[in-house]
Amino acid sequence: MPAIGQRYHILKQLGSGGFGETFLAEDTQLPSRQRCVIKKLKPTHSNPSLRTLLQERFEREAVVLEQLGNACDRIPRLYAYFAEGGEFYLVQEWIDGQTLGDFIEKQGPQSEAFGRSLLVDLLNTLEVVHGQGIVHRDLKPENVMLRHRDRAAVPIDFGAVKEGLRATMAAQTVPSSIIIGTPGFMPPEQAAGKPIFASDLYSLALTVLYVLTGRCPQELPMDPETGELRWQDVLPRLAPDLTRVLQTALQPHPRDRYPTAAAMRQALMPAQTTPPVVSPQTMPLAQPQTPPATVAVASTCAPSLDAVRGRGMGWAWPVLMGGAIAVGVAFKTSRPAEVPPAPPVVTVPAPEPPPPTIQPAFYFLADSAYGNPENAANRVRALTEQGYAEAGRLVPGDFANVRSDLHVVYAGRYPNLAACMAALAAYGQPDAYCALASNEVGAPDTRHFAQVP
């Protein structure tokens, strides 16, 4: 197949749908031959009106993708947009990873902690998407990538996006609203051609249920009178707060759901026992003589681990200097020395000790543990040589919830449990596990092991 746009060499086809085809390609005009995803609009010669509508939608999609990619690094970036030979192409960032659907198919249903963490992560990204006035319209396990380099959850296939809820007409006989979505994951109003932000929350809730049960929506029991899914029968021991949040998001009528991703996240977060992970660059530096009162909150779409890697904490503490004061006293011999009035007593407060260094919480993939710190250091070096750049060890006492007298060696650090568990599935060590390292009071010390097929 000849190069597209005289620069993009096709490596393989990734998929084909009702609106076009998707290819993995490499950019021959870059020294690195960077890989990318090319989406081609499938021509519709038999219906000129529909072709016009699809063309306008494709052009609108290019603007939307550029906005989204610039707003968050967990959304694929747009590299280029062009027309060639009467066909239309989008060139996007290639996300090297595994779909959430493939992960669940191979690993099976995941724990409640995994599902909760994934839900919060995707709600953060959806808040950015909706903040741009965009409805994704096709959230499902196959459209969420677990990125290999940092295991972040990245929603893909924004070919189904629609800017706000604006209606247009390509021709008088062809309505602009084309039904887009996946049956089962699509709420009633979206099936009627009227998707709103709450539609994405409905699809996200079903995606989380798939993660927890391994069942597609069509495989879940349904109430024949109300049309509501009776998924609680499958997950009777799910925590009440998570049950309530999912139940609200899955209400048939959108007015009964959460209006925004932020509202849904807020309904879930008060019950969270896991402290939010604060990345090093969002921690305020200690200022001389002024203990920090608060910790800066990370942006809605947190930076990837690559953006954090290699940056030190940069803590600086004031140095107290002391000096000697010489006092001269003169005596007169001609008369008794006069006793000067006592100077006022000035109390100099003792300098306050600098505030303790705050250890940011994180999840770690535990590889092994050693009583001898030298052996632990050797294992860390071995993991680093094997390509685990973030390998390290936890010294006893570093974190309150890590109750071990041994030096725990880990292969990687992750911002959430979902990312850690995804890496654990590919790690291949039977005794490895994921756990939280935190000094937060009441932080759990649960060890999460890989699901056995």
C-alpha positions in Angstrom: 0.0 0.0 0.0 1.5 3.4 -1.0 2.3 5.9 1.7 -0.6 8.1 2.7 0.0 11.8 2.4 3.3 10.9 0.9 4.8 10.3 4.4 2.8 7.8 6.4 3.7 4.2 5.8 0.9 1.7 6.8 2.1 -1.1 9.0 -1.2 -2.9 9.6 -5.0 -2.3 9.9 -6.2 -1.9 13.4 -10.0 -1.9 12.8 -12.9 -1.1 10.6 -16.3 0.3 11.4 -19.3 2.0 9.9 -17.5 5.3 9.5 -14.1 4.3 8.4 -10.9 2.3 8.9 -8.0 2.6 11.3 -4.4 1.8 10.6 -1.1 1.7 12.5 1.5 3.6 10.5 4.9 5.2 10.9 5.9 8.7 9.9 8.7 8.4 7.3 9.6 12.1 7.4 10.8 11.8 11.0 14.2 10.3 11.9 12.6 8.2 14.6 9.9 7.0 12.2 7.4 7.7 14.9 4.4 5.4 15.0 0.9 6.9 14.8 -2.7 5.9 14.2 -4.4 7.0 10.9 -8.1 7.1 10.7 -9.7 7.2 7.2 -13.2 8.1 6.5 -15.0 5.5 4.5 -16.5 7.1 1.4 -20.2 6.9 0.9 -20.8 7.4 -2.9 -24.3 6.1 -3.0 -25.7 8.8 -0.7 -24.2 12.3 -1.4 -26.2 13.9 1.4 -24.9 11.4 4.0 -21.4 11.8 2.6 -21.6 15.6 3.1 -22.8 15.0 6.7 -19.9 12.6 7.4 -17.4 15.0 5.9 -18.6 17.9 8.1 -18.6 15.6 11.1 -15.0 14.5 10.3 -13.7 18.0 10.0 -15.4 18.9 13.3 -13.8 15.9 14.9 -10.4 17.1 13.9 -11.0 20.4 15.9 -12.3 18.4 18.8 -9.4 16.0 19.0 -6.9 18.8 18.9 -8.6 20.5 21.8 -8.8 17.3 23.8 -5.2 16.2 23.2 -3.9 19.7 24.2 -6.0 19.6 27.4 -4.9 16.3 28.9 -2.0 13.8 28.3 -4.3 10.9 28.9 -6.1 11.6 25.6 -4.4 10.8 22.3 -3.0 13.9 20.6 -3.9 15.0 17.0 -0.8 15.2 14.8 -2.4 16.1 11.4 -5.6 16.3 9.4 -5.8 16.3 5.6 -7.8 15.2 2.5 -6.3 13.1 -0.3 -8.0 11.5 -3.3 -11.4 12.5 -2.1 -10.9 10.8 1.3 -10.3 12.3 4.7 -7.6 11.3 7.2 -6.8 12.0 10.8 -3.3 11.3 12.2 -3.3 10.6 15.9 -0.9 9.6 18.7 -0.5 5.8 18.9 -1.2 4.5 22.5 1.1 1.6 23.0 -0.8 -0.6 25.4 -3.6 -3.1 26.1 -7.3 -2.5 26.0 -9.2 -2.9 29.2 -11.4 -5.4 27.4 -8.4 -7.6 26.6 -7.0 -7.3 30.1 -10.3 -8.5 31.7 -10.6 -11.3 29.1 -7.2 -12.6 30.1 -7.2 -11.8 33.8 -10.8 -12.2 34.7 -12.9 -10.0 37.0 -11.0 -7.6 39.2 -11.3 -6.5 42.8 -13.5 -3.8 44.1 -10.5 -1.7 44.9 -9.3 -2.0 41.2 -12.8 -1.0 39.9 -13.0 2.0 42.3 -9.6 3.3 41.4 -10.3 2.9 37.7 -13.6 4.7 38.1 -12.1 7.7 39.7 -9.3 7.9 37.1 -11.7 7.9 34.2 -14.0 10.4 35.9 -11.0 12.8 36.2 -10.4 12.5 32.4 -14.1 12.7 31.6 -14.2 16.0 33.5 -11.6 17.4 31.1 -13.5 16.0 28.1 -16.8 17.4 29.2 -15.2 20.7 30.1 -14.4 21.1 26.4 -18.1 20.6 25.6 -17.5 17.1 24.3 -19.5 13.9 24.7 -17.4 10.8 24.0 -20.5 8.6 23.1 -18.7 5.3 23.0 -17.1 4.5 26.3 -16.6 0.7 26.7 -13.8 -1.7 27.7 -12.5 -1.9 24.1 -12.1 1.9 24.0 -10.0 2.3 27.2 -6.3 1.6 26.8 -4.0 0.7 29.7 -0.9 2.5 28.5 2.3 0.3 28.8 4.7 3.1 29.8 2.8 4.1 32.9 -0.3 1.9 32.9 -2.6 5.0 32.8 -6.2 4.5 31.6 -6.5 6.3 28.3 -9.9 6.6 26.6 -9.6 6.2 22.8 -11.7 6.3 19.7 -13.0 9.8 19.9 -14.4 9.2 16.4 -17.8 9.2 18.1 -17.5 12.6 19.7 -19.9 15.5 19.2 -19.2 19.1 20.1 -21.7 20.0 22.7 -25.2 19.3 21.7 -25.4 21.5 18.6 -27.6 20.2 15.9 -26.8 20.8 12.2 -28.4 19.8 8.9 -26.3 18.6 6.0 -29.3 18.3 3.9 -33.0 18.9 4.5 -33.8 15.2 4.3 -30.8 14.0 6.4 -30.8 14.8 10.1 -27.4 15.6 11.6 -27.7 13.3 14.6 -26.2 9.9 13.6 -26.7 7.1 16.2 -23.3 6.3 17.5 -22.4 4.0 20.3 -22.3 0.3 21.3 -25.5 -1.5 22.1 -25.6 -2.5 25.7 -23.2 0.3 26.8 -25.4 3.0 25.3 -28.1 4.7 27.4 -31.7 5.2 26.1 -31.4 8.9 25.3 -28.2 8.2 23.2 -30.0 5.4 21.3 -32.6 8.1 20.5 -29.9 10.3 19.0 -29.7 12.7 22.0 -26.5 12.0 23.9 -25.6 14.3 26.8 -22.7 14.3 29.4 -24.7 11.9 31.7 -24.7 9.4 28.8 -20.9 9.0 29.2 -21.4 8.4 32.9 -23.9 5.6 32.2 -21.5 3.9 29.8 -18.6 4.4 32.3 -20.7 2.7 35.1 -21.3 -0.3 32.8 -17.6 -0.4 31.9 -16.8 -0.7 35.7 -19.4 -3.4 36.1 -17.7 -5.3 33.3 -14.4 -5.0 35.2 -16.0 -6.3 38.4 -18.0 -9.1 36.9 -16.5 -10.0 33.6 -20.0 -9.8 32.1 -21.2 -7.6 29.2 -24.4 -5.6 29.9 -26.5 -8.0 27.9 -25.4 -10.8 30.2 -26.6 -9.0 33.4 -30.2 -9.7 34.7 -32.8 -7.0 33.9 -36.0 -6.0 35.7 -38.8 -6.7 33.1 -41.1 -4.0 34.5 -38.7 -1.0 34.9 -36.0 -2.0 32.4 -33.3 -1.4 35.0 -30.3 -3.8 35.2 -30.3 -6.0 38.4 -26.6 -6.1 38.6 -26.7 -6.0 42.4 -27.7 -9.7 42.2 -24.3 -10.4 40.7 -22.3 -8.2 43.2 -24.2 -8.6 46.5 -21.1 -7.8 48.6 -20.1 -4.6 46.9 -19.5 -1.7 49.2 -22.7 0.4 49.8 -21.2 3.7 48.6 -19.9 2.2 45.3 -23.2 0.4 44.9 -25.1 3.7 45.3 -22.8 5.6 42.9 -23.2 3.0 40.2 -26.9 2.6 40.7 -27.4 6.4 40.3 -25.3 6.6 37.2 -27.3 3.7 35.6 -30.7 5.3 36.1 -32.7 4.9 32.8 -33.7 8.6 32.8 -30.7 11.1 32.6 -32.4 13.5 35.0 -31.9 10.9 37.8 -28.2 10.4 37.1 -25.3 12.6 38.1 -25.2 15.7 35.9 -21.4 15.8 35.7 -18.3 13.7 36.1 -17.2 15.9 39.0 -20.5 15.3 40.8 -20.2 11.6 40.4 -16.6 11.6 41.7 -17.6 13.8 44.7 -20.3 11.3 45.6 -17.6 8.5 45.7 -14.6 10.3 47.1 -15.9 11.0 50.7 -15.9 7.2 51.3 -12.5 6.7 49.9 -10.0 5.5 52.5 -7.1 5.8 50.1 -5.4 9.2 50.2 -4.9 11.0 46.9 -1.5 10.5 45.3 0.4 13.8 45.2 3.1 13.9 42.6 6.4 15.5 43.4 6.0 18.6 41.2 2.7 19.4 42.9 4.2 19.4 46.4 5.1 23.0 47.6 8.6 23.7 48.6 9.2 24.5 52.2 9.7 28.2 52.7 12.1 29.6 55.3 10.5 30.2 58.7 7.1 29.4 57.3 5.9 25.8 57.7 3.7 24.8 54.8 0.0 24.8 55.8 -1.4 22.9 52.9 -0.4 20.6 50.1 -1.2 21.7 46.6 -3.8 19.7 44.8 -2.9 18.1 41.4 -4.8 19.1 38.3 -7.9 17.3 37.2 -6.0 15.3 34.6 -2.9 14.2 36.5 0.4 14.1 34.6 1.8 10.8 33.6 4.5 9.1 35.5 7.0 10.0 32.7 6.4 13.7 33.4 7.2 13.1 37.1 10.2 10.7 36.7 13.6 12.1 37.5 12.4 15.2 39.4 13.6 15.4 43.0 11.6 16.8 45.8 13.9 19.8 46.1 13.3 20.4 49.8 15.4 23.2 51.3 15.5 24.1 54.9 16.8 27.3 56.5 20.1 27.2 58.3 20.2 28.8 61.8 23.3 30.9 62.4 24.5 31.8 65.9 26.8 34.7 66.9 28.5 36.0 70.0 27.7 39.4 71.6 30.5 41.2 73.4 29.5 43.4 76.3 31.9 46.1 77.7 31.6 47.2 81.3 33.4 50.4 82.6 34.1 51.0 86.3 34.9 54.4 87.9 37.2 54.5 90.9 36.3 57.9 92.2 32.9 56.9 93.5 30.9 53.8 93.9 29.7 52.3 90.7 26.2 53.2 89.9 24.0 50.3 89.3 22.2 50.8 86.0 18.6 49.9 85.8 17.9 46.4 84.8 17.2 46.1 81.1 13.9 44.8 80.1 13.8 41.0 79.7 13.3 40.1 76.1 12.2 36.5 75.6 13.6 35.1 72.3 11.5 32.1 71.2 13.4 29.1 70.3 13.4 28.5 66.6 10.7 26.1 65.5 12.0 22.9 64.0 11.3 22.5 60.3 8.2 20.6 59.4 8.7 16.9 58.7 9.1 15.8 55.1 5.8 14.6 53.7 6.2 11.3 52.0 3.7 11.2 49.1 1.6 8.1 48.9 1.9 5.7 46.0 1.1 2.1 45.0 4.0 -0.3 44.5 4.5 -3.6 42.8 6.3 -5.6 45.5 9.0 -8.0 44.1 10.7 -9.4 47.2 11.9 -8.5 50.7 15.3 -8.8 52.5 16.5 -8.5 56.0 20.0 -7.4 54.8 19.8 -4.0 53.2 22.8 -4.8 50.9 20.9 -7.7 49.4 17.9 -5.5 48.8 20.1 -2.9 47.1 21.5 -5.6 44.8 18.1 -6.7 43.8 17.1 -3.1 43.0 20.1 -2.9 40.7 19.2 -6.1 39.0 15.7 -4.9 38.4 17.0 -1.6 37.0 19.2 -3.4 34.6 16.2 -5.5 33.5 14.5 -2.2 32.4 12.5 -1.4 35.6 13.6 2.2 35.8 11.4 3.0 38.8 12.6 0.0 40.9 13.4 0.8 44.5 13.0 -0.3 48.1 11.0 0.6 51.2 13.1 1.0 54.4 11.4 -0.3 57.5 9.6 2.6 59.1 9.3 4.8 56.0 5.6 4.3 55.7 3.2 3.7 58.6 1.0 1.3 56.8 3.8 -1.0 55.5 4.2 -3.3 58.5 7.4 -5.1 57.7 10.8 -5.4 59.4 12.3 -6.2 56.0 13.5 -4.0 53.2 10.7 -4.4 50.6 11.9 -4.3 47.0 9.5 -3.0 44.4 9.6 -3.1 40.6 7.6 0.0 40.0 5.5 2.8 41.6 2.0 3.7 40.3 -0.5 6.5 40.9 -3.4 4.2 41.6 -4.3 0.5 42.2 -5.7 0.0 38.7 -2.4 0.9 37.1 -0.4 -1.3 39.6 -2.7 -4.3 39.0 -2.4 -4.0 35.3 1.4 -4.0 35.6 1.2 -7.0 38.0 -0.7 -9.0 35.5 2.2 -8.7 33.1 4.9 -9.1 35.7 4.8 -12.9 35.9 6.1 -13.4 39.5 3.7 -15.6 41.5 4.5 -14.0 44.9 4.4 -10.4 43.6 1.6 -8.2 44.8 0.4 -4.5 44.8 0.1 -2.5 47.9 -0.2 1.1 49.1 2.6 3.0 50.8 1.2 5.8 52.9 1.6 7.6 56.2 -2.0 8.6 56.3 -3.8 7.5 59.5 -5.9 4.5 58.8 -4.4 3.8 55.4 -5.0 0.2 54.4 -2.2 -2.4 54.3 -4.0 -4.8 52.0 -1.8 -6.8 49.6 -3.5 -7.3 46.2 -2.3 -10.4 44.3 -2.9 -11.2 40.6 -6.1 -13.0 39.7 -5.4 -16.6 39.0 -7.0 -17.7 35.7 
